[in-house]
Structure formats: C-alpha cells, structure tokens
Amino acid sequence: MDRRVLEEMKAPLIHLVRNCLDHGIEPPQRRQQRSKPQRGTITISISPKDSNTVELLITDDGNGIDTAK
C-alpha cells in the first residue's frame, strides 16, 4: 500500500479499534460469565481484491453494541 494512503487511514482505523473496545469487548468479569476468555480479541486483516483495491476487515469477539441502552 502507498504510504500516503496508510497515513490517511490512520485516524479512521484508530476510531474503529476504539469502537471495538468501547462498544464491543465486554469487561473481563462479564466475559467470564459468558464463558469467554478474560481478554478480548480484535482482529485486523487486509486482503487484496484486485490490482487497485484491498479489503480491510476489523472484527472483535465482543458482544457488540447494546441497542437497549
């Protein structure tokens, strides 16, 4: 990837990872209650789609946003 493109992606990537932490990953105690490891996992993967395009996928193993709140 072009260094300029990576620099422009920095702020949005940080925002997405923070959202995983703030809204996705549960606190350790709640994770244990749900039979999950205490530590959550955030995965960032990048895959080429064609000569000019890549796909960036950010996932977490959390419970997600509580829509009732």
mmCIF file as Biopython writes it, N, C-alpha, C and O atoms, coordinates in Angstrom:
data_model
#
loop_
_atom_site.group_PDB
_atom_site.id
_atom_site.type_symbol
_atom_site.label_atom_id
_atom_site.label_alt_id
_atom_site.label_comp_id
_atom_site.label_asym_id
_atom_site.label_entity_id
_atom_site.label_seq_id
_atom_site.pdbx_PDB_ins_code
_atom_site.Cartn_x
_atom_site.Cartn_y
_atom_site.Cartn_z
_atom_site.occupancy
_atom_site.B_iso_or_equiv
_atom_site.auth_seq_id
_atom_site.auth_asym_id
_atom_site.pdbx_PDB_model_num
ATOM 1   N N  . MET A ? 1  ? 0.837   -1.193  0.000  1.0 0.0 1  A 1 
ATOM 2   C CA . MET A ? 1  ? 0.000   0.000   0.000  1.0 0.0 1  A 1 
ATOM 3   C C  . MET A ? 1  ? 0.875   1.248   0.000  1.0 0.0 1  A 1 
ATOM 4   O O  . MET A ? 1  ? 1.978   1.260   0.546  1.0 0.0 1  A 1 
ATOM 5   N N  . ASP A ? 2  ? 0.373   2.253   -0.602 1.0 0.0 2  A 1 
ATOM 6   C CA . ASP A ? 2  ? 1.054   3.527   -0.645 1.0 0.0 2  A 1 
ATOM 7   C C  . ASP A ? 2  ? 1.104   4.142   0.750  1.0 0.0 2  A 1 
ATOM 8   O O  . ASP A ? 2  ? 0.108   4.123   1.472  1.0 0.0 2  A 1 
ATOM 9   N N  . ARG A ? 3  ? 2.234   4.674   1.123  1.0 0.0 3  A 1 
ATOM 10  C CA . ARG A ? 3  ? 2.409   5.265   2.452  1.0 0.0 3  A 1 
ATOM 11  C C  . ARG A ? 3  ? 1.412   6.405   2.697  1.0 0.0 3  A 1 
ATOM 12  O O  . ARG A ? 3  ? 0.917   6.554   3.814  1.0 0.0 3  A 1 
ATOM 13  N N  . ARG A ? 4  ? 1.119   7.188   1.699  1.0 0.0 4  A 1 
ATOM 14  C CA . ARG A ? 4  ? 0.170   8.289   1.839  1.0 0.0 4  A 1 
ATOM 15  C C  . ARG A ? 4  ? -1.226  7.769   2.185  1.0 0.0 4  A 1 
ATOM 16  O O  . ARG A ? 4  ? -1.915  8.326   3.039  1.0 0.0 4  A 1 
ATOM 17  N N  . VAL A ? 5  ? -1.623  6.702   1.514  1.0 0.0 5  A 1 
ATOM 18  C CA . VAL A ? 5  ? -2.927  6.096   1.788  1.0 0.0 5  A 1 
ATOM 19  C C  . VAL A ? 5  ? -2.974  5.581   3.221  1.0 0.0 5  A 1 
ATOM 20  O O  . VAL A ? 5  ? -3.967  5.778   3.921  1.0 0.0 5  A 1 
ATOM 21  N N  . LEU A ? 6  ? -1.920  4.930   3.654  1.0 0.0 6  A 1 
ATOM 22  C CA . LEU A ? 6  ? -1.866  4.422   5.023  1.0 0.0 6  A 1 
ATOM 23  C C  . LEU A ? 6  ? -1.970  5.559   6.039  1.0 0.0 6  A 1 
ATOM 24  O O  . LEU A ? 6  ? -2.660  5.425   7.050  1.0 0.0 6  A 1 
ATOM 25  N N  . GLU A ? 7  ? -1.296  6.663   5.778  1.0 0.0 7  A 1 
ATOM 26  C CA . GLU A ? 7  ? -1.368  7.816   6.689  1.0 0.0 7  A 1 
ATOM 27  C C  . GLU A ? 7  ? -2.781  8.381   6.766  1.0 0.0 7  A 1 
ATOM 28  O O  . GLU A ? 7  ? -3.233  8.779   7.840  1.0 0.0 7  A 1 
ATOM 29  N N  . GLU A ? 8  ? -3.481  8.417   5.632  1.0 0.0 8  A 1 
ATOM 30  C CA . GLU A ? 8  ? -4.848  8.940   5.617  1.0 0.0 8  A 1 
ATOM 31  C C  . GLU A ? 8  ? -5.820  7.993   6.315  1.0 0.0 8  A 1 
ATOM 32  O O  . GLU A ? 8  ? -6.878  8.423   6.774  1.0 0.0 8  A 1 
ATOM 33  N N  . MET A ? 9  ? -5.478  6.730   6.400  1.0 0.0 9  A 1 
ATOM 34  C CA . MET A ? 9  ? -6.336  5.744   7.053  1.0 0.0 9  A 1 
ATOM 35  C C  . MET A ? 9  ? -6.119  5.673   8.562  1.0 0.0 9  A 1 
ATOM 36  O O  . MET A ? 9  ? -6.906  5.048   9.273  1.0 0.0 9  A 1 
ATOM 37  N N  . LYS A ? 10 ? -5.087  6.292   9.038  1.0 0.0 10 A 1 
ATOM 38  C CA . LYS A ? 10 ? -4.703  6.175   10.451 1.0 0.0 10 A 1 
ATOM 39  C C  . LYS A ? 10 ? -5.832  6.578   11.406 1.0 0.0 10 A 1 
ATOM 40  O O  . LYS A ? 10 ? -6.196  5.795   12.284 1.0 0.0 10 A 1 
ATOM 41  N N  . ALA A ? 11 ? -6.379  7.757   11.256 1.0 0.0 11 A 1 
ATOM 42  C CA . ALA A ? 11 ? -7.430  8.230   12.174 1.0 0.0 11 A 1 
ATOM 43  C C  . ALA A ? 11 ? -8.686  7.365   12.110 1.0 0.0 11 A 1 
ATOM 44  O O  . ALA A ? 11 ? -9.215  7.004   13.161 1.0 0.0 11 A 1 
ATOM 45  N N  . PRO A ? 12 ? -9.193  7.012   10.910 1.0 0.0 12 A 1 
ATOM 46  C CA . PRO A ? 12 ? -10.368 6.136   10.881 1.0 0.0 12 A 1 
ATOM 47  C C  . PRO A ? 12 ? -10.107 4.760   11.506 1.0 0.0 12 A 1 
ATOM 48  O O  . PRO A ? 12 ? -10.990 4.206   12.161 1.0 0.0 12 A 1 
ATOM 49  N N  . LEU A ? 13 ? -8.910  4.208   11.311 1.0 0.0 13 A 1 
ATOM 50  C CA . LEU A ? 13 ? -8.582  2.913   11.910 1.0 0.0 13 A 1 
ATOM 51  C C  . LEU A ? 13 ? -8.560  2.988   13.432 1.0 0.0 13 A 1 
ATOM 52  O O  . LEU A ? 13 ? -9.080  2.101   14.109 1.0 0.0 13 A 1 
ATOM 53  N N  . ILE A ? 14 ? -7.966  4.036   13.960 1.0 0.0 14 A 1 
ATOM 54  C CA . ILE A ? 14 ? -7.938  4.216   15.411 1.0 0.0 14 A 1 
ATOM 55  C C  . ILE A ? 14 ? -9.362  4.338   15.937 1.0 0.0 14 A 1 
ATOM 56  O O  . ILE A ? 14 ? -9.686  3.771   16.980 1.0 0.0 14 A 1 
ATOM 57  N N  . HIS A ? 15 ? -10.203 5.062   15.235 1.0 0.0 15 A 1 
ATOM 58  C CA . HIS A ? 15 ? -11.602 5.211   15.641 1.0 0.0 15 A 1 
ATOM 59  C C  . HIS A ? 15 ? -12.317 3.851   15.677 1.0 0.0 15 A 1 
ATOM 60  O O  . HIS A ? 15 ? -13.041 3.557   16.627 1.0 0.0 15 A 1 
ATOM 61  N N  . LEU A ? 16 ? -12.116 3.038   14.658 1.0 0.0 16 A 1 
ATOM 62  C CA . LEU A ? 16 ? -12.763 1.726   14.608 1.0 0.0 16 A 1 
ATOM 63  C C  . LEU A ? 16 ? -12.274 0.810   15.729 1.0 0.0 16 A 1 
ATOM 64  O O  . LEU A ? 16 ? -13.075 0.100   16.336 1.0 0.0 16 A 1 
ATOM 65  N N  . VAL A ? 17 ? -10.988 0.819   16.005 1.0 0.0 17 A 1 
ATOM 66  C CA . VAL A ? 17 ? -10.452 -0.016  17.090 1.0 0.0 17 A 1 
ATOM 67  C C  . VAL A ? 17 ? -10.984 0.470   18.440 1.0 0.0 17 A 1 
ATOM 68  O O  . VAL A ? 17 ? -11.325 -0.341  19.301 1.0 0.0 17 A 1 
ATOM 69  N N  . ARG A ? 18 ? -11.054 1.772   18.624 1.0 0.0 18 A 1 
ATOM 70  C CA . ARG A ? 18 ? -11.630 2.299   19.878 1.0 0.0 18 A 1 
ATOM 71  C C  . ARG A ? 18 ? -13.096 1.904   20.024 1.0 0.0 18 A 1 
ATOM 72  O O  . ARG A ? 18 ? -13.547 1.606   21.130 1.0 0.0 18 A 1 
ATOM 73  N N  . ASN A ? 19 ? -13.843 1.897   18.925 1.0 0.0 19 A 1 
ATOM 74  C CA . ASN A ? 19 ? -15.235 1.450   18.985 1.0 0.0 19 A 1 
ATOM 75  C C  . ASN A ? 19 ? -15.318 -0.017  19.400 1.0 0.0 19 A 1 
ATOM 76  O O  . ASN A ? 19 ? -16.205 -0.392  20.166 1.0 0.0 19 A 1 
ATOM 77  N N  . CYS A ? 20 ? -14.409 -0.842  18.906 1.0 0.0 20 A 1 
ATOM 78  C CA . CYS A ? 20 ? -14.378 -2.245  19.329 1.0 0.0 20 A 1 
ATOM 79  C C  . CYS A ? 20 ? -14.193 -2.326  20.841 1.0 0.0 20 A 1 
ATOM 80  O O  . CYS A ? 20 ? -14.854 -3.119  21.511 1.0 0.0 20 A 1 
ATOM 81  N N  . LEU A ? 21 ? -13.306 -1.514  21.365 1.0 0.0 21 A 1 
ATOM 82  C CA . LEU A ? 21 ? -13.039 -1.532  22.808 1.0 0.0 21 A 1 
ATOM 83  C C  . LEU A ? 21 ? -14.201 -0.953  23.608 1.0 0.0 21 A 1 
ATOM 84  O O  . LEU A ? 21 ? -14.599 -1.515  24.629 1.0 0.0 21 A 1 
ATOM 85  N N  . ASP A ? 22 ? -14.737 0.156   23.152 1.0 0.0 22 A 1 
ATOM 86  C CA . ASP A ? 22 ? -15.783 0.852   23.911 1.0 0.0 22 A 1 
ATOM 87  C C  . ASP A ? 22 ? -17.146 0.177   23.810 1.0 0.0 22 A 1 
ATOM 88  O O  . ASP A ? 22 ? -17.898 0.164   24.785 1.0 0.0 22 A 1 
ATOM 89  N N  . HIS A ? 23 ? -17.477 -0.383  22.652 1.0 0.0 23 A 1 
ATOM 90  C CA . HIS A ? 23 ? -18.827 -0.884  22.418 1.0 0.0 23 A 1 
ATOM 91  C C  . HIS A ? 23 ? -18.897 -2.391  22.177 1.0 0.0 23 A 1 
ATOM 92  O O  . HIS A ? 23 ? -19.979 -2.973  22.251 1.0 0.0 23 A 1 
ATOM 93  N N  . GLY A ? 24 ? -17.781 -3.022  21.894 1.0 0.0 24 A 1 
ATOM 94  C CA . GLY A ? 24 ? -17.820 -4.436  21.543 1.0 0.0 24 A 1 
ATOM 95  C C  . GLY A ? 24 ? -17.325 -5.343  22.652 1.0 0.0 24 A 1 
ATOM 96  O O  . GLY A ? 24 ? -18.051 -6.227  23.108 1.0 0.0 24 A 1 
ATOM 97  N N  . ILE A ? 25 ? -16.108 -5.131  23.082 1.0 0.0 25 A 1 
ATOM 98  C CA . ILE A ? 25 ? -15.478 -6.002  24.067 1.0 0.0 25 A 1 
ATOM 99  C C  . ILE A ? 25 ? -16.064 -5.724  25.451 1.0 0.0 25 A 1 
ATOM 100 O O  . ILE A ? 25 ? -16.091 -4.582  25.910 1.0 0.0 25 A 1 
ATOM 101 N N  . GLU A ? 26 ? -16.528 -6.782  26.101 1.0 0.0 26 A 1 
ATOM 102 C CA . GLU A ? 26 ? -17.097 -6.653  27.433 1.0 0.0 26 A 1 
ATOM 103 C C  . GLU A ? 26 ? -15.987 -6.585  28.487 1.0 0.0 26 A 1 
ATOM 104 O O  . GLU A ? 26 ? -14.853 -6.978  28.216 1.0 0.0 26 A 1 
ATOM 105 N N  . PRO A ? 27 ? -16.308 -6.089  29.683 1.0 0.0 27 A 1 
ATOM 106 C CA . PRO A ? 27 ? -15.333 -6.125  30.777 1.0 0.0 27 A 1 
ATOM 107 C C  . PRO A ? 27 ? -14.980 -7.592  31.116 1.0 0.0 27 A 1 
ATOM 108 O O  . PRO A ? 27 ? -15.789 -8.489  30.880 1.0 0.0 27 A 1 
ATOM 109 N N  . PRO A ? 28 ? -13.777 -7.833  31.666 1.0 0.0 28 A 1 
ATOM 110 C CA . PRO A ? 28 ? -13.327 -9.204  31.943 1.0 0.0 28 A 1 
ATOM 111 C C  . PRO A ? 28 ? -14.324 -10.036 32.752 1.0 0.0 28 A 1 
ATOM 112 O O  . PRO A ? 28 ? -14.529 -11.214 32.456 1.0 0.0 28 A 1 
ATOM 113 N N  . GLN A ? 29 ? -14.936 -9.441  33.758 1.0 0.0 29 A 1 
ATOM 114 C CA . GLN A ? 29 ? -15.872 -10.179 34.603 1.0 0.0 29 A 1 
ATOM 115 C C  . GLN A ? 29 ? -17.085 -10.669 33.799 1.0 0.0 29 A 1 
ATOM 116 O O  . GLN A ? 29 ? -17.513 -11.813 33.951 1.0 0.0 29 A 1 
ATOM 117 N N  . ARG A ? 30 ? -17.621 -9.814  32.961 1.0 0.0 30 A 1 
ATOM 118 C CA . ARG A ? 30 ? -18.766 -10.191 32.134 1.0 0.0 30 A 1 
ATOM 119 C C  . ARG A ? 30 ? -18.376 -11.247 31.106 1.0 0.0 30 A 1 
ATOM 120 O O  . ARG A ? 30 ? -19.164 -12.141 30.798 1.0 0.0 30 A 1 
ATOM 121 N N  . ARG A ? 31 ? -17.156 -11.142 30.577 1.0 0.0 31 A 1 
ATOM 122 C CA . ARG A ? 31 ? -16.688 -12.142 29.611 1.0 0.0 31 A 1 
ATOM 123 C C  . ARG A ? 31 ? -16.601 -13.508 30.268 1.0 0.0 31 A 1 
ATOM 124 O O  . ARG A ? 31 ? -16.983 -14.512 29.667 1.0 0.0 31 A 1 
ATOM 125 N N  . GLN A ? 32 ? -16.105 -13.556 31.489 1.0 0.0 32 A 1 
ATOM 126 C CA . GLN A ? 32 ? -16.017 -14.836 32.205 1.0 0.0 32 A 1 
ATOM 127 C C  . GLN A ? 32 ? -17.404 -15.424 32.436 1.0 0.0 32 A 1 
ATOM 128 O O  . GLN A ? 32 ? -17.588 -16.635 32.317 1.0 0.0 32 A 1 
ATOM 129 N N  . GLN A ? 33 ? -18.371 -14.590 32.763 1.0 0.0 33 A 1 
ATOM 130 C CA . GLN A ? 33 ? -19.738 -15.070 32.973 1.0 0.0 33 A 1 
ATOM 131 C C  . GLN A ? 33 ? -20.298 -15.703 31.706 1.0 0.0 33 A 1 
ATOM 132 O O  . GLN A ? 33 ? -21.162 -16.577 31.774 1.0 0.0 33 A 1 
ATOM 133 N N  . ARG A ? 34 ? -19.814 -15.269 30.566 1.0 0.0 34 A 1 
ATOM 134 C CA . ARG A ? 34 ? -20.285 -15.794 29.274 1.0 0.0 34 A 1 
ATOM 135 C C  . ARG A ? 34 ? -19.357 -16.866 28.720 1.0 0.0 34 A 1 
ATOM 136 O O  . ARG A ? 34 ? -19.413 -17.201 27.537 1.0 0.0 34 A 1 
ATOM 137 N N  . SER A ? 35 ? -18.495 -17.404 29.598 1.0 0.0 35 A 1 
ATOM 138 C CA . SER A ? 35 ? -17.541 -18.476 29.232 1.0 0.0 35 A 1 
ATOM 139 C C  . SER A ? 35 ? -16.591 -18.055 28.114 1.0 0.0 35 A 1 
ATOM 140 O O  . SER A ? 35 ? -16.243 -18.853 27.243 1.0 0.0 35 A 1 
ATOM 141 N N  . LYS A ? 36 ? -16.183 -16.798 28.154 1.0 0.0 36 A 1 
ATOM 142 C CA . LYS A ? 36 ? -15.198 -16.280 27.202 1.0 0.0 36 A 1 
ATOM 143 C C  . LYS A ? 36 ? -13.892 -16.036 27.959 1.0 0.0 36 A 1 
ATOM 144 O O  . LYS A ? 36 ? -13.908 -15.879 29.180 1.0 0.0 36 A 1 
ATOM 145 N N  . PRO A ? 37 ? -12.771 -16.003 27.252 1.0 0.0 37 A 1 
ATOM 146 C CA . PRO A ? 37 ? -11.510 -15.619 27.904 1.0 0.0 37 A 1 
ATOM 147 C C  . PRO A ? 37 ? -11.628 -14.199 28.467 1.0 0.0 37 A 1 
ATOM 148 O O  . PRO A ? 37 ? -12.379 -13.382 27.933 1.0 0.0 37 A 1 
ATOM 149 N N  . GLN A ? 38 ? -10.890 -13.902 29.545 1.0 0.0 38 A 1 
ATOM 150 C CA . GLN A ? 38 ? -10.944 -12.560 30.142 1.0 0.0 38 A 1 
ATOM 151 C C  . GLN A ? 38 ? -10.551 -11.481 29.150 1.0 0.0 38 A 1 
ATOM 152 O O  . GLN A ? 38 ? -11.131 -10.395 29.145 1.0 0.0 38 A 1 
ATOM 153 N N  . ARG A ? 39 ? -9.576  -11.775 28.316 1.0 0.0 39 A 1 
ATOM 154 C CA . ARG A ? 39 ? -9.099  -10.798 27.332 1.0 0.0 39 A 1 
ATOM 155 C C  . ARG A ? 39 ? -9.863  -10.948 26.025 1.0 0.0 39 A 1 
ATOM 156 O O  . ARG A ? 39 ? -10.029 -12.051 25.505 1.0 0.0 39 A 1 
ATOM 157 N N  . GLY A ? 40 ? -10.319 -9.826  25.510 1.0 0.0 40 A 1 
ATOM 158 C CA . GLY A ? 40 ? -10.989 -9.824  24.222 1.0 0.0 40 A 1 
ATOM 159 C C  . GLY A ? 40 ? -9.978  -9.829  23.087 1.0 0.0 40 A 1 
ATOM 160 O O  . GLY A ? 40 ? -8.793  -9.566  23.291 1.0 0.0 40 A 1 
ATOM 161 N N  . THR A ? 41 ? -10.456 -10.129 21.904 1.0 0.0 41 A 1 
ATOM 162 C CA . THR A ? 41 ? -9.597  -10.170 20.725 1.0 0.0 41 A 1 
ATOM 163 C C  . THR A ? 41 ? -10.159 -9.243  19.655 1.0 0.0 41 A 1 
ATOM 164 O O  . THR A ? 41 ? -11.343 -9.295  19.324 1.0 0.0 41 A 1 
ATOM 165 N N  . ILE A ? 42 ? -9.289  -8.400  19.125 1.0 0.0 42 A 1 
ATOM 166 C CA . ILE A ? 42 ? -9.608  -7.555  17.981 1.0 0.0 42 A 1 
ATOM 167 C C  . ILE A ? 42 ? -8.707  -8.012  16.848 1.0 0.0 42 A 1 
ATOM 168 O O  . ILE A ? 42 ? -7.490  -8.102  17.012 1.0 0.0 42 A 1 
ATOM 169 N N  . THR A ? 43 ? -9.303  -8.300  15.700 1.0 0.0 43 A 1 
ATOM 170 C CA . THR A ? 43 ? -8.541  -8.792  14.552 1.0 0.0 43 A 1 
ATOM 171 C C  . THR A ? 43 ? -8.648  -7.784  13.410 1.0 0.0 43 A 1 
ATOM 172 O O  . THR A ? 43 ? -9.736  -7.320  13.070 1.0 0.0 43 A 1 
ATOM 173 N N  . ILE A ? 44 ? -7.504  -7.460  12.833 1.0 0.0 44 A 1 
ATOM 174 C CA . ILE A ? 44 ? -7.453  -6.573  11.670 1.0 0.0 44 A 1 
ATOM 175 C C  . ILE A ? 44 ? -6.812  -7.365  10.539 1.0 0.0 44 A 1 
ATOM 176 O O  . ILE A ? 44 ? -5.682  -7.838  10.661 1.0 0.0 44 A 1 
ATOM 177 N N  . SER A ? 45 ? -7.547  -7.503  9.434  1.0 0.0 45 A 1 
ATOM 178 C CA . SER A ? 45 ? -6.995  -8.230  8.289  1.0 0.0 45 A 1 
ATOM 179 C C  . SER A ? 45 ? -7.160  -7.385  7.035  1.0 0.0 45 A 1 
ATOM 180 O O  . SER A ? 45 ? -8.099  -6.600  6.901  1.0 0.0 45 A 1 
ATOM 181 N N  . ILE A ? 46 ? -6.230  -7.572  6.136  1.0 0.0 46 A 1 
ATOM 182 C CA . ILE A ? 46 ? -6.269  -6.845  4.873  1.0 0.0 46 A 1 
ATOM 183 C C  . ILE A ? 46 ? -6.040  -7.862  3.754  1.0 0.0 46 A 1 
ATOM 184 O O  . ILE A ? 46 ? -5.132  -8.690  3.825  1.0 0.0 46 A 1 
ATOM 185 N N  . SER A ? 47 ? -6.880  -7.783  2.723  1.0 0.0 47 A 1 
ATOM 186 C CA . SER A ? 47 ? -6.804  -8.732  1.614  1.0 0.0 47 A 1 
ATOM 187 C C  . SER A ? 47 ? -6.879  -7.979  0.297  1.0 0.0 47 A 1 
ATOM 188 O O  . SER A ? 47 ? -7.714  -7.088  0.140  1.0 0.0 47 A 1 
ATOM 189 N N  . PRO A ? 48 ? -6.019  -8.323  -0.648 1.0 0.0 48 A 1 
ATOM 190 C CA . PRO A ? 48 ? -6.113  -7.697  -1.967 1.0 0.0 48 A 1 
ATOM 191 C C  . PRO A ? 48 ? -7.361  -8.180  -2.699 1.0 0.0 48 A 1 
ATOM 192 O O  . PRO A ? 48 ? -7.686  -9.367  -2.671 1.0 0.0 48 A 1 
ATOM 193 N N  . LYS A ? 49 ? -8.049  -7.259  -3.348 1.0 0.0 49 A 1 
ATOM 194 C CA . LYS A ? 49 ? -9.240  -7.605  -4.133 1.0 0.0 49 A 1 
ATOM 195 C C  . LYS A ? 49 ? -8.934  -7.599  -5.622 1.0 0.0 49 A 1 
ATOM 196 O O  . LYS A ? 49 ? -9.369  -8.494  -6.348 1.0 0.0 49 A 1 
ATOM 197 N N  . ASP A ? 50 ? -8.207  -6.623  -6.075 1.0 0.0 50 A 1 
ATOM 198 C CA . ASP A ? 50 ? -7.717  -6.575  -7.452 1.0 0.0 50 A 1 
ATOM 199 C C  . ASP A ? 50 ? -6.470  -5.708  -7.438 1.0 0.0 50 A 1 
ATOM 200 O O  . ASP A ? 50 ? -5.933  -5.425  -6.367 1.0 0.0 50 A 1 
ATOM 201 N N  . SER A ? 51 ? -6.005  -5.285  -8.585 1.0 0.0 51 A 1 
ATOM 202 C CA . SER A ? 51 ? -4.734  -4.549  -8.635 1.0 0.0 51 A 1 
ATOM 203 C C  . SER A ? 51 ? -4.792  -3.185  -7.960 1.0 0.0 51 A 1 
ATOM 204 O O  . SER A ? 51 ? -3.748  -2.643  -7.597 1.0 0.0 51 A 1 
ATOM 205 N N  . ASN A ? 52 ? -5.987  -2.610  -7.780 1.0 0.0 52 A 1 
ATOM 206 C CA . ASN A ? 52 ? -6.109  -1.280  -7.191 1.0 0.0 52 A 1 
ATOM 207 C C  . ASN A ? 52 ? -6.922  -1.238  -5.908 1.0 0.0 52 A 1 
ATOM 208 O O  . ASN A ? 52 ? -7.138  -0.157  -5.359 1.0 0.0 52 A 1 
ATOM 209 N N  . THR A ? 53 ? -7.379  -2.384  -5.413 1.0 0.0 53 A 1 
ATOM 210 C CA . THR A ? 53 ? -8.313  -2.392  -4.299 1.0 0.0 53 A 1 
ATOM 211 C C  . THR A ? 53 ? -7.920  -3.430  -3.257 1.0 0.0 53 A 1 
ATOM 212 O O  . THR A ? 53 ? -7.473  -4.528  -3.589 1.0 0.0 53 A 1 
ATOM 213 N N  . VAL A ? 54 ? -8.094  -3.063  -2.001 1.0 0.0 54 A 1 
ATOM 214 C CA . VAL A ? 54 ? -7.918  -4.011  -0.909 1.0 0.0 54 A 1 
ATOM 215 C C  . VAL A ? 54 ? -9.151  -3.955  -0.013 1.0 0.0 54 A 1 
ATOM 216 O O  . VAL A ? 54 ? -9.884  -2.966  -0.009 1.0 0.0 54 A 1 
ATOM 217 N N  . GLU A ? 55 ? -9.368  -5.018  0.739  1.0 0.0 55 A 1 
ATOM 218 C CA . GLU A ? 55 ? -10.453 -5.054  1.709  1.0 0.0 55 A 1 
ATOM 219 C C  . GLU A ? 55 ? -9.838  -5.085  3.098  1.0 0.0 55 A 1 
ATOM 220 O O  . GLU A ? 55 ? -8.965  -5.903  3.385  1.0 0.0 55 A 1 
ATOM 221 N N  . LEU A ? 56 ? -10.298 -4.196  3.944  1.0 0.0 56 A 1 
ATOM 222 C CA . LEU A ? 56 ? -9.834  -4.115  5.319  1.0 0.0 56 A 1 
ATOM 223 C C  . LEU A ? 56 ? -10.985 -4.559  6.201  1.0 0.0 56 A 1 
ATOM 224 O O  . LEU A ? 56 ? -12.083 -4.009  6.119  1.0 0.0 56 A 1 
ATOM 225 N N  . LEU A ? 57 ? -10.738 -5.562  7.055  1.0 0.0 57 A 1 
ATOM 226 C CA . LEU A ? 57 ? -11.775 -6.108  7.913  1.0 0.0 57 A 1 
ATOM 227 C C  . LEU A ? 57 ? -11.313 -6.023  9.359  1.0 0.0 57 A 1 
ATOM 228 O O  . LEU A ? 57 ? -10.243 -6.517  9.715  1.0 0.0 57 A 1 
ATOM 229 N N  . ILE A ? 58 ? -12.142 -5.384  10.192 1.0 0.0 58 A 1 
ATOM 230 C CA . ILE A ? 58 ? -11.846 -5.263  11.618 1.0 0.0 58 A 1 
ATOM 231 C C  . ILE A ? 58 ? -12.976 -5.949  12.375 1.0 0.0 58 A 1 
ATOM 232 O O  . ILE A ? 58 ? -14.142 -5.584  12.225 1.0 0.0 58 A 1 
ATOM 233 N N  . THR A ? 59 ? -12.628 -6.946  13.190 1.0 0.0 59 A 1 
ATOM 234 C CA . THR A ? 59 ? -13.626 -7.682  13.952 1.0 0.0 59 A 1 
ATOM 235 C C  . THR A ? 59 ? -13.196 -7.773  15.412 1.0 0.0 59 A 1 
ATOM 236 O O  . THR A ? 59 ? -12.017 -7.635  15.739 1.0 0.0 59 A 1 
ATOM 237 N N  . ASP A ? 60 ? -14.179 -8.009  16.286 1.0 0.0 60 A 1 
ATOM 238 C CA . ASP A ? 60 ? -13.866 -8.279  17.689 1.0 0.0 60 A 1 
ATOM 239 C C  . ASP A ? 60 ? -14.732 -9.440  18.157 1.0 0.0 60 A 1 
ATOM 240 O O  . ASP A ? 60 ? -15.738 -9.766  17.527 1.0 0.0 60 A 1 
ATOM 241 N N  . ASP A ? 61 ? -14.342 -10.058 19.256 1.0 0.0 61 A 1 
ATOM 242 C CA . ASP A ? 61 ? -15.102 -11.203 19.774 1.0 0.0 61 A 1 
ATOM 243 C C  . ASP A ? 61 ? -16.021 -10.787 20.919 1.0 0.0 61 A 1 
ATOM 244 O O  . ASP A ? 61 ? -16.380 -11.598 21.773 1.0 0.0 61 A 1 
ATOM 245 N N  . GLY A ? 62 ? -16.388 -9.522  20.918 1.0 0.0 62 A 1 
ATOM 246 C CA . GLY A ? 62 ? -17.248 -8.996  21.969 1.0 0.0 62 A 1 
ATOM 247 C C  . GLY A ? 62 ? -18.718 -9.213  21.677 1.0 0.0 62 A 1 
ATOM 248 O O  . GLY A ? 62 ? -19.089 -9.820  20.672 1.0 0.0 62 A 1 
ATOM 249 N N  . ASN A ? 63 ? -19.540 -8.709  22.566 1.0 0.0 63 A 1 
ATOM 250 C CA . ASN A ? 63 ? -20.973 -8.885  22.476 1.0 0.0 63 A 1 
ATOM 251 C C  . ASN A ? 63 ? -21.613 -7.857  21.550 1.0 0.0 63 A 1 
ATOM 252 O O  . ASN A ? 63 ? -22.758 -8.040  21.135 1.0 0.0 63 A 1 
ATOM 253 N N  . GLY A ? 64 ? -20.905 -6.784  21.220 1.0 0.0 64 A 1 
ATOM 254 C CA . GLY A ? 64 ? -21.461 -5.764  20.343 1.0 0.0 64 A 1 
ATOM 255 C C  . GLY A ? 64 ? -22.165 -4.669  21.099 1.0 0.0 64 A 1 
ATOM 256 O O  . GLY A ? 64 ? -22.156 -4.641  22.330 1.0 0.0 64 A 1 
ATOM 257 N N  . ILE A ? 65 ? -22.771 -3.775  20.366 1.0 0.0 65 A 1 
ATOM 258 C CA . ILE A ? 65 ? -23.451 -2.624  20.940 1.0 0.0 65 A 1 
ATOM 259 C C  . ILE A ? 65 ? -24.757 -3.063  21.593 1.0 0.0 65 A 1 
ATOM 260 O O  . ILE A ? 65 ? -25.528 -3.822  21.007 1.0 0.0 65 A 1 
ATOM 261 N N  . ASP A ? 66 ? -24.998 -2.586  22.795 1.0 0.0 66 A 1 
ATOM 262 C CA . ASP A ? 66 ? -26.255 -2.865  23.483 1.0 0.0 66 A 1 
ATOM 263 C C  . ASP A ? 66 ? -27.291 -1.888  22.970 1.0 0.0 66 A 1 
ATOM 264 O O  . ASP A ? 66 ? -27.324 -0.733  23.394 1.0 0.0 66 A 1 
ATOM 265 N N  . THR A ? 67 ? -28.139 -2.342  22.060 1.0 0.0 67 A 1 
ATOM 266 C CA . THR A ? 67 ? -29.130 -1.450  21.447 1.0 0.0 67 A 1 
ATOM 267 C C  . THR A ? 67 ? -30.208 -1.021  22.427 1.0 0.0 67 A 1 
ATOM 268 O O  . THR A ? 67 ? -30.875 -0.011  22.204 1.0 0.0 67 A 1 
ATOM 269 N N  . ALA A ? 68 ? -30.391 -1.770  23.508 1.0 0.0 68 A 1 
ATOM 270 C CA . ALA A ? 68 ? -31.384 -1.396  24.525 1.0 0.0 68 A 1 
ATOM 271 C C  . ALA A ? 68 ? -30.961 -0.134  25.279 1.0 0.0 68 A 1 
ATOM 272 O O  . ALA A ? 68 ? -31.805 0.617   25.768 1.0 0.0 68 A 1 
ATOM 273 N N  . LYS A ? 69 ? -29.651 0.092   25.370 1.0 0.0 69 A 1 
ATOM 274 C CA . LYS A ? 69 ? -29.150 1.303   26.034 1.0 0.0 69 A 1 
ATOM 275 C C  . LYS A ? 69 ? -29.415 2.490   25.165 1.0 0.0 69 A 1 
ATOM 276 O O  . LYS A ? 69 ? -29.073 3.614   25.533 1.0 0.0 69 A 1 
#
